[in-house]
Amino acid sequence: LREVRAADGPPADAPAVDGSGGDTSGDSGCTGWNSLKRLSPTEAADLIATSNPIVINVHIPYEGDIPGTDTSIPYNDVDAIDTYLRGDKCADVLLVCLSGGMSKTAGDELVKRGYLRVRDLNGGMRAWEAAGYTLLKDGGP
């Protein structure tokens, strides 16, 4: 598993956090957004290739992983996700599940808890595979 770390900066389309419009960085000192960003498979693949986010598979039961997945934590155990991220509200996070519902639920909760850089794979691993990307089962294709 990769070391959990803060992100280097927001993507080009992320709004700057300036304290207005509900976006707040508090004492975190990072920029981000105040809602879950839902990414297409291509956007998620590009993010993984260029930014090395913390990829968490939140689907239960296990149905596979996308390449680059760091860990699996159930979507309904957001406290465990928070612990894994060490409370780093600036962590660059990509959540993944089978169809997108569990990752949206976990992502929305992380945003409510003050995480500023949370994304999920819209349509989940099903959309990932449909877009032609490899899905790993038990550590391999």
Disulfide bonds with the S-S distance in Angstrom:
Cys30-Cys90 2.22
